[in-house]
Amino acid sequence: MNKNLYVAIIAGGIGSRFWPKSRVGYPKQFLDILNTGKTLIQYTFDRFTQFVPKENIFIVTSYEYIEIVKDQLPELNEDNIVAEPSRKNTAPCIAYISFKISEINPGATLIIAPADHLILDNAGFEQTCQTAIDFVEQNDALVTLGINPTYPNTGYGYIQYETEKSAADGVFKVKTFTEKPNLELAKTFFSSGDFLWNAGIFIWKIYNIIKSFELHQPELHEIFASEKEKLNTTEEKEAIERMYPLCSSISIDYAIMEKADNVFVIPSSFGWSDLGTWASAYDNLEKDYLGNAIAGDKVMVIDSTQCMISASDEKLLVLQGLNDFIVIDTNDVLLICKKDKEQEIKEYVAEVKKNIGDKYL
């Protein structure tokens, strides 16, 4: 295994689009969404242990999830659980872990990956990562993995790239990043052939990403550089608690990737889903003969088709006459929602908070 290779698994999100299963206190990365006996973060950790030393894998999460991470990944050294005192989006998170690992190994190569994505072809994923690793070790480059789109999805960001000329075998220069488009724009992107879904997986040399922060986000760079010698010491927690209130809340795409001129992408096909919504879970679950994806031992389905159903094993759920619905039943919340309205679940959560409070969040 490459001892200069490190991984930061980002696991601090709250997964509100998987409500009501995913809650602020126990979000989707710690859930067995696909009903397989393994949580999403366990799948992600296991995937990387195939080609990265365990001692080089870090989990970046929130203070409130430290004990959950310890419980779900008992083989992980506690020093490799990196906790943020507050949520500031991905740029401060990545700056933090980059400076921390730089103090351990300034020549490291770093993979950044979300904890809650599904990858079906682990061998293909490892091979794609190796292509990226080889490229960044030979070039001043920031590499992101793009997914070859299979339909005009409006729930993903898109990456446009130079299809006519490769920078290396399978590696292409990025032209533009676009946030989640409307359907018409997504159709245009899909038909053009030069757009990829943005997987949010990045590979770079540590010193190159730190240099990019210095160039494109000097204030953020200065915050972490000013006390970097305290990272990996007993003073780290106090130092980070001073730093984070000073950080702007900004994504790595806005902060760095859209500004830098050394960004490259690898078009990839390794059975990827960001598992961002219940419909994406539906796509990856086994279905019955009527096209229903059912998670729960006591679910009875009558005259219902193409539904995503998740229920407690302790409760009998009888469903009749629904087509293309999401039905999620927990101990204290029942969600019934049309599948084509799933992107609005975050809005429903906001309404619950406004009208009822935080009890069900």
C-alpha positions, 0 to 999 in steps of 0.5 A: 500500500502507498504510505503517502496516500491518505483519505479524508471521509467527510461525515458531518452532514445531516442528510435532511432529504432522507428524513424522517429516517435521517435525523440531526442526531443520527443522520443518513451516513450512520444508517443502513439505508439499503437494508444490507446490515451495513451503514453507508460510512462502514461501506465507505471505510471498507472500500478505502481499506482495500488500498489505503493503510487504515492509519491513513484514513481520517473521518471528518465529522461533527462533535456530536457524532464522535461516539457514533463513529467510534461505535460503527468503526471500532477498528479506526484509531480515535486520533483519526476521528477529526471533529468540527465544532460547527458546520461551515460547509466543505471548504473549511472542513477540507482546509482543516484536514489538509493542514492537519495531514500536512503537519504529519506528511507534507508530501502526502496525496489526499483523497476527499470522499463523502461518507454516504455515497454508494459505489457498486464497482469497488475495483473500478473505483480503486482503478480510477483513483489510481489514475488520479493519484498517478496524475497528481503526483506528476502534475500541479493539478486538482482532480475531481471524479465525474460520473458519466450521466445516464439521464438528465438528473436535476439533483446533481451538479455538473462538470463540463470538460474538454472532450477533444483533448486529454491531459493524460490517459483518461484525464481531461481539463475542466471547463465549468462547474454548474450547480443543480440545473433545472430540467431543460438545462439538465437535458441540454447538458445530457445531450451535449456529451461533454458534461459529467455528474459532479461526484464530490470526490477529489484527489490532490497533493496536500501542498497543491490544495494548500497552495490553492487555498492561499491563492483563492481563499487567502483569509481561510488559508491564514486562519488555519496557517496561523495555528497549524503547529497546534494540530495533532497536539493536545492544543488542537481542539482549543485552536480549532474552536478559535478558528471555526467561528472565523471561517466563512461557510462556503463549499469547496466548489465555490471556494477553489474548484470554480476559481482554479485553472489547474482542475482536471476531471476523470470521466468515471463509471463505477456504479456511483450514486450519491444516495441523496434522496429516497428515490436514489435509494429506490433505484438501488434496492431490489424490487418486487414484481410490481416494482416496489422497493420494500425495507421492513419485514412486516410490509404488505403491499396491495395494488401498489406499484413503483413505491419506495417503502421503509418501515419498522420491523416492529410495525405492520404496514398495509399499503393499498392503491399507491403508485410512485410514492415514498412511504417512510414510517418511523416510531414517531413520524410517517412521511407519504410523498410522491416520488417526483416531489422528493426534492421538496422533502428539505422544504417539508423539514423546514415547515416541520421545524417552523410549525412544530419545532425541533422535536421531530428533526 
